Amino acid sequence: MYHKESVRIHKTLLVELDSLKGETTFRIGNISIQVEGKDGIGGLIEEWFGIWADKHRFNITNPKKQGSSQEFPDYYIGKDQSLLEVKTFDFSASANFDLANFESYCESVAHMPERVDSDYLIFAYRLEKSALKIENVWLKKIWEITCPSERWALKTQTKRDVIYNIRPANWYSDKTKYKTFASKQDFINALFKTQQDYTGSSYKTLYLENLSKMNKQ
C-alpha cells in the first residue's frame, strides 16, 4: 500500500528511534539561546528529515529546493515521483496538526486523484526545556489518520460555521470516540459528503471522471 521507498525510510527511522534526540538552540551574532518554545519545531523537524534522508541516500526530492511554489507535496519519493507529506505533533498533547486546507484539498483531489494516495510520515516529539526527542514515527495513508466527527462526515477544523482545515483522528489511541476510516473509498465518500453538506455541491463527479481517465492510462 505504501511506496517502497517510504517503507525503507520508515523502517530506518524506527531502527534509529532511540538516537533521535537533540536540543533546540538559536544563535545571532555571538549570542546563543536554548529555545524552549514549540513554535516552529515542526518546520525544523521537516527540514532535518530532508537532510537525514539525503545522508542515508534515499531517493527523495524536495520540490521547494527546486524553486517550486506549490504547497504540496513536501517531498517526492522514488523514480516515479510519488508524493510524501511530513507531519509533526507534540506527543504530550493530541495530534492537532492540519492535514490540508479543506476546500483546496477537495479541488486538488478532484483534478489530481493520485493525491489521495500520498504517503504521510508523522513524527511525534517531546520538548522538555530545550531537549528534543522523537518519540515515535508512523507511516500512514490519509484515510488511516482521519475520521468522522459529530458535525461532519469528515473531521475538520470549523470555526463559526466555516470549515478551514482537515484535522486528524487520534489514530494512535484506543480511547477515542471516532475510529479512522476503513478504506480510501470511505474517506473519499466522507470528504465529498462534507463538501456537499457544507457548500451544497461537491467535486465528486469530477473526481470520478479524472480517476477513470487516470486508470485507463
N, C-alpha and C positions, 0 to 999 in steps of 0.2 A: 504493500500500500504506500509506503514511503519511498522516496528516491534513495537509491543505494548509497549515494554519497552522503545524504543526510543521516542514514543509519550508521555509516562509518564514523561520521563526526560525533553523533550522539554517544556511541559506544566508547569512543576515545575520551570524551568529556567525563563519562561516568567512571572510567578507569582512573582518571586523574582527579576525581572529585575531591579527595582528601587534601590535595595540594592546592586547590583553587581558593587561595586566601591571600590577602594582602592588606594594604591600607590606602586611605584616600588622603592625598596631600595636594596642596596648591601653592604655586610659587610665582611671585612677581618681584623682579629685581633680586635682592638678597634676602627677601623675607619669605619664609615658608610657613604654612599653617596646616594643622591637621583638620580636615573637613569632616564635620560630624553630621551635617545636614544631608538629607536623602534626595534633595532636588538635583536632577541631572545624573544620578547614579545609573539609571537605565541606559542613557546615551553613552556613558563611559564604558559600560559592560559590552554594549553592542560594538563599540569601536575596538575594544580589547579583543573581542571574539574574532573580528576580521583579521587582526594581526596574528592571533593564535592559530587560526585556520591556515593562513599563509605559511607560517613556520612549520606546520605539520604537512604542508604540500597537498592540502585538499583542493579539489577542483572547484573553486569558488571565486566569484567575481563581485566586486562592489560597484554597482552602476553609478553611484554618486561620485566615485573617483574618476569616472569616465565623462563627467560633465553632464550626466543626465539629471533633469529636474523632476523626474517622476517621483511620486510619493511611495510607490511600491515597485518591485519588491525590495526588501533590504539587501538581499543577495541573490545572484543567480548561481545555481549549482549544476555541476556535470556538463558534459559536452552538449547536451540537449537544452541547456539554459533553463532548467526548471526553477521554480520560484521557492525561495526560502525567506520566511519572516522571523525576526528575532524579537522576543518579548521578555520583559523582566518584571519582577514584583518583589516587594518586601515580604519575606516569609513570616515575619512576626505579625503581619496584618493579613488581609484577604487579597486575592488576585482581583484587582480593580482596574487593570490597565485597559486601554481602548484597543480593540481588535481592528476596527476601521470605522470611518465615518459612515453612518448607516446609508444615507441616500447615495453617496458616491460609490459605496460598495455594491448596492443594488444595480446601479447603472453599469459599473465596471464588469460585474459578473455576467450581466445580460449580453454585453458586447464581447466579453472575453471569458467564456465559460471555464477555461482551464484555470482561472484564478482560484476557483473554489478548491482545487486540488493542491494548493500551496502547502508546503510543509511549514510547521511552526516549531521553532526551537525556543523553549521557555526556560528562563533562568530564575530560580528563587534564591534570594540572597538575604543575609542578615548584616546589618551595620551596627556595631556597638562602639560608640565613640567614633574612632576613625578606623577601626578594624573591620575589614570587609571579608565575608566568607560566602562562597556559593554553596548553598545547602543542597540543592537538587537541580536536575535538568531533565526536562521532558521533551519528547518528540511527538507531536500531535498533528492531526488534521483539524480543520476548524469545527467540524461537527462533533469532534471529541472533546471540545472545550467550550461549547455553547449549549444553551438550554432554553426552555420556555420561561416565562415569568407570569406573575399573576395578571398583568395587564395585557401583555402582547404574546404572540406565539413564539417570539424570539426575545431573549433578554437584551434590553438596551438601556442606555443612559437617557432618561427622559426628564426634562425639566419644564414645568409649566406647559405641559402637553406637547412639547417639542422634542422629537427624537434627535439625539445628536450622534451617539456612537453605539456600536455593538460591543457589549460587555461580556466577559467570560463567565462560565459557571465555576463552581468550586469542584472541579473535576477530581482533585486530589483528596477530597474528604468524603467520608460516608455520611457525615452529618449535614446533609443538605436536602432541602425540600424538593428541588427540581433536578432531575437527572439529565445528563447530557444526551444529545440526540443519538439514536441507534445507527444512523446511516447518513450518507451525503444527501440522499433524496429527502430524508426527514428535515434536514437543515434547510435545503432549498425551498421546500414547501413552507416552512416556518418563516423564512426570510421574505418570500413574496406575499405570504398571507399578512404578515406585519405591514408590509408596504401597502397592500390593498386596503387593510383596515385603517391605516394611518392617512393615506392620500386619496383613497377611492379608486386607485388604479395600480397596476404593477407591471413590471418588465418581464413577467414570467413567460409570456408567449414569445417575446424576442429572445429570451434566454434559450428556450427550447428550439427555436429556429436555428440559432447560431450553434447550439450544441449538435444538432443534426448535421449541419454543414461541416463542423469540425470532425465528427465521427466518420464522415464519408471521405475525408482527405487521406 
